[in-house]
Each structure stands twice: as C-alpha cells, then as structure tokens.
Amino acid sequence: LLASRNNVKGVIVYGTCSATPSDYLSSNIKTNLLNTGYNHGQTADILKECQKVINGILVEKQSPSDFAATNQELIPVMRKYFKWNGDENFMGQNIAYLQSLEQMNSWRYLSLMDTKLLVLHGSADIKMTDKNSVNEMVEVYNFYRPGAATLIELPGLDHNFANVGSLKKSYELEKHTIPGKTISLPVDDVVISSISDWINQLNA
C-alpha cells in the first residue's frame, strides 16, 4: 500500500503473503492442526468451526463481541484459535484493521508498485507455512515488474528470525511457550547478511 503511493527504493517482507486474512487463517490453521497431531477427520471438524468464526467476523464484518453473543457455542474456538479475550481484538489485532485488510485488493497494489521487492521466507516459520502463497506473491510481482522481486528461502528460521532447525522444532517450542510470552532466541546472521547484501545491490 505504501509503496504503491510513494516513491521508495525497495520493500522487504518476511513471513507474509498477499492472501486475504480469511484465506491465510484457514490455510494456516489447517496446516498447524495437521502438524500438531490431529488427523484429517479431526482437522476437518475443527476447521469447519473455525471457518464459521472467520466468515462471521472477517467476511461479514461482525465485531467479535457481537459474533460471540449470537454464537456462544463458538466462544471456546475463538479463544483457542483466534486469541480472543472478550474485547474487540482478533488475532492480537484491532478488528477494524483486520477487516480492512480483508477488503483490500492486494493484487491491485502489487500492480501499482514500481520498486524492488525482497521476500524472505523461513522454512520453519509456523506463521507462514504455505510457501505456495509466498511464491505466488513473488511470481505476480515479477509478472508486473519482470525481475523486480527476489525470494530468499532461509532454512530452519522461524517467524522470529531465529534458527530453530525445522518446522517440527518450531511446533515443539510453540507448544511449551507460556501464553503471552515468546521464546527469545538470537536472530540468525543469515537474515542480516541477506538484507545487507540486497540493499548493497540496490545502492550499487
């Protein structure tokens, strides 16, 4: 959005894609369930309830509290899978912000950008497990601006830029994390060097 309206030299993103919040959440919840011990039948049942929440709050734009008032049987799902604490935040963000993202046409902004794009993806990032969605963003931007987008895959890195080794290890760490806290691990040097090298190329 900012790069489509301003003349910037480059944009760097990490652990992100151009999918709508509703599509992202559906995909990520499904992947996370399957990778944390749920079978396909259990995953389908849980995902069905999660999608009711996603549709009501993000697509139909109900506030979390209004949705909860008329769907009280889904309150445990809202708390467990969407970090709802009884207020108007959803997934740790103000709901007005997420609902605006749901209405945003990402492809349009990619077509309007005229800058270099660096996309970093950690192979152990449980917040962005759908690499196809990441690749799609890069491919779409290179369609509009051939050669302008670069994708760097960072083996073993999680969403916090730390080298945990694998997706399996990320899930293990997440399982033992105290709610509201994050495990502090050093930022891997490859993140810094990848960004530094790309910036140096821009300035060459």
Disulfide bonds with the S-S distance in Angstrom:
none
